[in-house]
Amino acid sequence: MTTIIRQDDLIESIFDALQFISYYHPVDFIKAVHAAYEREQAPAAKDALAQILINSRMCAEGHRPICQDTGIVTVFIDVGMDVRFEGTLSLEDMINEGVRRAYMHPDNVLRASILADPDGARKNTKDNTPAVIHMKLVPGNKVSVHVAAKGGGSEAKTKFAMLNPSDSVVDWVLEQVPKMGAGWCPPGMLGIGIGGTAEKAMQLAKESLLDPIDIQDLRERGASNRAEELRLELFEKVNKLGIGAQGLGGLTTVLDVKVLDYPTHAANKPVAIIPNCAATRHAHFTLDGSGPSLQTPPNLDDWPVITREAGPNVRRVNLDTVTPEEVQTWKQGDTILLSGKMLTGRDAAHKKMVDILARGESLPVDLHGRFIYYVGPVDPVRDEVVGPAGPTTATRMDKFTRTMLEKTGLLGMIGKSERGPVAIDAIRDYKAVYLMAVGGAAYLVSKAIKSSKVLAFPELGMEAIYEFDVQDMPVTVAVDSSGQSVHISGPEEWKKRIEEQAINIMG
């Protein structure tokens, strides 16, 4: 029997799912993060997990994005062969219209991050379209849809290799995960695709991340095939690396490992890793011709009530009066609460500034003695000063760091994840500092911002240079003025502790 599905039902269902996942974590994810928080022994990692949980509850209550990077939309859609769509748009156009409406919804504006002409003008499409769509025609008279919104920081850490048939997948994954750094905002999940061809392995890895977190159930019942054996082995061994939440060192790096495989050529073993970050966002719905399929809000009782304690080692810093001498007393791992005025700027703004300096011209903003925050905030709604404003991956600014410190007198930088050797050397040489804010706590961070105004490059939209006035914004000293990095020392310390104490990280 043929099922007729109106195009507006698909559009509305896509719209609803994307709004829903922008502010509701999957409940299985929240329970897994809370369990990790309860057993975490590393203070910095435990605080990062606390911020993620607090942020998640705030977003669920306030219906605002979990992360300022509201992602590129990926849709897996299975269309029954006995389905007929009623409407004038193509299936892709229906999906993209749902994306457009979701990202431009005035009550919860989502950040448009998609750029057309990716190796040329890189012009923002303004509405986060087009989505990446994977479609299958299957038996039946229903339409099954999985919607995900994937942040750029975690997507950037994707790894792929064409292994030899005799090569170890476990060895390769354990070699790659430390190279991924913290830019994918752990803890999250690793999706692993094995087999097929190069592009099939990638698709399998992405699709595996749609499954719920169930590693503890698998552990209890035991593996029944090779993919499940890999999941259990990798879950244990990746966590024993000691990378921890936000790469600060700790017991939990991954909450689950997913593996999907597919038959492959006798000469090949393609393997892909795609990580999912602390802003895990996906939803599923089915259309059967009865109207749109809307998401059911979760019970907020499933969200733990967590409070952060300002310990005795926390420093309060006034950005308006801070001196280089004061900055040089900060040590890696110190927790700091920032108040006062900071600047913002990320990839496009840094490129513009470096080009201006190369021409011997003056910058539109004086950076001397200032701190710059690597962020592209969500537009504000209602009475907000700014929308969710979490950090972006700092390593993308590494190539600009020496020039910025040398030519402008910049004192400090704030972002997420580690800095590479080039940036660390420059920070040490100019006795500057790099501070880390928690990726995955964007709404929580935004509540520390008391005012916001654009100072330069307004044409860049969310990548413009803003001035934020903040109050008690929580950060960790990630690279101090002597060049010591917590993203190096933290994982080294906790990998050693785990090995020495045989800490049970399986929960």
N, C-alpha and C positions, 0 to 999 in steps of 0.2 A: 504494500500500500504506500502510495506516494505521500510524503509529508511536505506541506508548503510552509516555508519559513520566510517571513517578511524581512526585507533588508533592514528596516528600522529595529527589529528585534535583535539582530546581530550587532548593529551599531550601538544600541543602548546597553547591551550586555558587555561589549568591549569597554565602553565608557565607564560603566559601573565597576567592572573588575579592576581597571587601572586606578580609579580613584580609591577603591577599597585597599589595594595593596600598597598604595602610597603611604598610608598611615596605620595599617594593621600588619604586624608581623604574623606569619603562620604560628599558631599556638604551639606546635611541636618544636619550633625554633626557640620560642621563649622558654619553654620548659627545659630545653637542652642548655641554653645559656645560663639559666638559673642554677641548674645542677653543676655547671662548670664554675659558677661564682661561689657556690657553697663549698666546693672542695679546693678552690684555688689557694695556694700558699704564698705566691709571689705578690707583695703588696701593690706594686704598680699595675700588674695585670688584673688583680682583683678590683682595683679602683676603675680600670677601663671597663671591665665587665659591669660594674655597678652603673657607670654612666650610660652604657648601652641599654641596660634594663630600665633605668629611670627615663631615658629619652623615649624608649618604646612606649611606655605607659603614657607619657605626656602626649605623644603623637596620637595614640589610640583615643585618648580623651579629647584632644583638641582638634582632631581630624586635619592634621598638617603633616607634611612629608617627614618620614623617618630620616632621610638623608637629603642634602641639597642636590646631590646628583640623582635626579629622578629617573635616570636610565635611558637606554635605548630599548624599545619595545620589541620583544620576540614573541611570535605567535605560532603555536603548533595547532593546526586545525585538521581534524579528520571529518570528512564530509561523506555521509552515507549515500550510496548509489541510488537510493529511492527518495532523495531529497530534491526539491525544486525551490529555488529562491525566487521570491516575488519582489521585483524592483527593477531599477534601471542601472544600478551600479555594478561593476565587476566585484568579485569577491575581495580582491585586494583593496579596491576603493572603499568598500564597506568597512573593512577593518581599519583602514587609515582614517576614515571619517570618525570612527569610534575613538581612535587615538587623539585626533585633533580636538574633539569635544572634551576629552578627559584632561588634556594638558592645558586647555584654555578655560577651564571651569572657574568662574570668578570667585567662588567660595573657597576654593583650594587650588590656587594656581600652581602648576607644576613647571619645573624649569625645562625650557626647550634647549636641548643640548645637541641636536642633530645638525650637521653641517653638510651641505651639498658641495660638489666639486672638491672632494677630500684632499686632492693633491694640488689644488689650484687656489681658487678664491676662498674656499672654506666658508661659504656663506650660510648663516643660520637659516633653517627653513621656517623658523618662528613658531611652529606648532608640534615639533618633535616627530613629524612624519618624514619619511616613510618608515613603517615597521619592517622588521625582518620576518618573513612569513614562510613557514614550512607546511605544505598542504599534502594530504593523502586522500585518495578516494577509496572508501572502504565499504563493505557490505552493510546494509541497514538503512534505516529511515530517520536517523538523528545526526546532529552535528556536535562533535565533542571538541572543545576548545581549551587549550592551556595558554595562559597569558603570563608573561614575565617581563619585568623591567630590570635591566642589567646595568649596573654602574660601570663607568669607563675605567675606574681604577682597578677593579678586579678583572675586567675583561682584558686589560692591558697585560696581565700576568699569565695569559694563556700560553701553554707550551705544547709543542708538537714535535714528534720524531718518527722517522721511518726506521724502526729497529730491525735488526736482523732476526730471523725466526728464533734463533737460540738465545737471544738477549733477554735479560731479566727485566720485566716491567717494574717490579718492586725496586730494584737497584736504580733504574732510571728515574722513577718518581722521587725517591729519596735524594737523588742528586739534584733534581730540579727544584724541589720545594724551598730549600734555603736560598736559591737564586731568585725566587719570587719576592723575597723581602717581605715587607709589611704593607705594601701598597694595595694589597687586595683586602685589607681590613679584617684580619682574623680576629676572633674565631668565626669560621664559616664552614662550608662544605667543599670538598673536592669532587668534581665530576670527571670521570675518566672514561674515555671511549677507546675501544680496542677493536681493530679489524676494519674490514671494508676497504675503502680507499682513503686518501688523505682527507677529503671533505666529509666523508661518511664518519670517520673517527671523531672529527670535530663536532658534527651534529649529534652523535651519540653522547659525547661528553656533556653538551649543553642540555640535551633532553633528560639525561640522568638526574640533573639537579631539580627537576620538577617533582621527584618523589619525596615523600615525607622522611623526616629523621627517624630511623628505626634501628640504629646500630646496636642498641642494647638488647632489643628483641632478637636480633640476629645472633648476638653473642650467646643468649640463653638457649636458643634452639639449635645453634650450630650451622655451619655452612653445608649446603647441599649441591654446590657446583663450584667451578673454578672462579667465577666472578665474585661469589660470596666469600670464598677463601681469600681473595685479594682484598676485599673490603676490610675484613677483620685484621689481616696482617698489616695493611697500610695504615689503618686507623691507629693501631698501637704504635707502629714504628714512627709515623709522622709526629705523633704527640710526644714521643720520647726525644725528638729533636730539641725540645725545650724552647721553641720560638715564642709561643704564648700569645695571649691577646695583644693585638696591635704591635706584635713583634718585640714586646718589652721583656720577654722571658717568662715562662710559666708552664703550667701543666697542660693547658688545653690550647692547641693550635687549630685542630679540626673538630667539629661536632659530629661529623659523619663523612664517610667516603662512599661515593656511588660509582658503580661500574656497569657499563653496558657494552656488550660485544656483538660482533657481526662476522660472518665468514669472510675470509680474506684470501688473497692470492698466495700460492705456496712460497713465493720468494719474499713475501712482505710480512711485517708486523707493525702497521701504523698505530700509534698511540698518541692520544691527546689528553691534556689536563686543562680543565677550565674551573677556576675557583669561583665560589659564590661568597659574597662578603657578608659583613654583619648587618647589611640592609637587604637581607634575603626577601625577595618579593615575587610571589607567583600565586596564581589562582586558577581554578578549573571550573568550567560550567558546561552544561549540555542544553542544546536547543531541540525541542521535540515538536514544534509547531504551535505550542500553546501560548506563546508570548515570550518576552525577554526573560532571561535567567539571571536573577540578581543575587548578589552575595549576601550571606547571612552574617550579621555582626557577631563577633565572638563574645564570650562572657569575660569581662574584665577581671573577674575574680581569678582567672588563670594567670594574670600578670602579678608578679610579686611586688610588694611595696618595699622598695629599697631606699635607704638614706645613705648619703656620703658623709663621712666624718672628716673634718679638717684636722688632721693630726698635728702634733707638735712641730714636725719638720716642714710644715707648709709656710711659705713666704708670701706676704702680700706686697705687690710691687706696683708703684705708681709710674705708668709709662710717660707721664708728662715731666717727671723729674729724675727718672732713672739715669745713672751715669755709667760710662764704660768701666769705671773702677768697681762699681757695684755688680755689674754683669760678670766681672771676672771672679767674683766670689761664688757664683753659682756652680754647682757640680752636677754632672750627669745623674739623672734619676730624681733630682729634687722636684718637688711639687710646688707650683707657683700659682697664685691667683692674681691675674692681671686686671688693673683698673686704669682708666685714662684713655687717651686717643691713640689709635693704631691705624695704619693705612692697609689697604688691600691691593692685591695685584697677583695675577697668575700668568699663564703662558703668553697670551696675546699682549697683555700690558708690558710684560718683561721684554718681549721682542721689540715693541715700540720704543721702550726706554733705551735699550741697548743700541738700537739704530740711531736714535737721537744723539746719544753720547758719542757714537762713532763719527757723526757729522760735526762734532765739536759744539753742539748747541746745548742750551740749558733745558733741564727737565721742567715740565709744568708744575711739579711738586717737589719740595725740598725734602729729601730723605735723610738728611744728616741727623744722626742720633735717634732715628725713628725705628719702629718695628713694622714689618710688613707681613700681612696674613694672606696666605695662599688660599683664596676662597672665591667661589662664584655663587653668590647667594640666590635663593629663590625669591621672587618678587613678593613683597608684603601684601597681606589682605587685611581688611577691616582696620583695627587700630594698631597693627603691628608696626614696629620700627623697621624690621627686616624679616624676611622669611627665613626658614631653616638655613643655617650658614655654617656647615661643618667644613673641615679642611679638605683640600685636594692634595694629591700625591706630590710630595716635595721634590722627589728625584727629577721630575720634569723641569724643574728650575735650576738644576745643578749646573748646567752649562752657562747660565747667566750669573752665577753667584759671585765669582771672583770680580767680574766687571762691576757688579752692583756694589760690592763692598769697597772696592778700590776707588771708584769714581764718584760715589755718592755719600760715603760716610754712614751707610746703613748700619745699624747696630745689631738688629736681630731679625729673625725670620720665624714664622709660625706655619706649620703645615701638618701633614700626616705622613707616617712611614719614615723609613731611614733616609739618610743622605749618603751619596756615593763618595768615593775617595777624593774626587775633584773638588766637591763642595766642602768636605771635611777639612781638606788642606787649606782652602781659602778661609774658612771660619777660624782655623787655628792661626793662620798668618795675620789676620786682621783682628784677632781677639774679639770676634763677634760671638753670637750664640744662636742655636736653632732650638726652638721649642715645639713640642708635639701636642696637638689637640687630638682628641679621640675621634677617629673616623667611625661613623655610625651613631653619633650623638648630636646631630645637626640642630635639632629643635631645642635641645637643652642648651647648646652654645648660644643660639639666637636670643635666648632669654637674658643672657648677660649683656647684650648689646642695647644700649639705652638711646642712642641716636645714630643716624646714618646719613651721609650726603656724598654725592659724586663730586670728586675734585678734578678728575681728568679722564680723557678718552671716553666720553659718554656714548660714542658710537659703538663701543664694544659690548654694550648691554651689561650682562652679569659679569663680564670680564673687565669692566671699567675699574679705575682706581677710586675706591670709596675711602672715606674716613669714618671709622666706627668709634664711638665713645662707649667703652665697656666697663663693666663692674664685676669684679671677682670671676673672670673667665678662667676656668681651670686648664692648666697646661703642665707638661712635664719637660724638664730640661733633657733634650735628646742628644744634643752635641754641645758640650761646654766650650769655653774659650780656649781651652788647652787641646781641643780636638778629640776628647774622649766621647765615644758614642754609646748610649745605652742600648742601641739596637745591635751592637756587637757584644758588649759585655753581658747584657741580660740573658740572651739565649745561651751564650757560652756557660754562664754560671748555672742556669737551670738544666741544661743538658747534663752537666757534670753531677748536679744534685740528684737528678732522676736516676742516672746510672749508679751512683753510690748508694742511694737509699732504696732503690727498687720501688719507687713510689707508684702506687696503683692509680693510673690515670684513666682507667676504664669506668670508674664510677661504681 
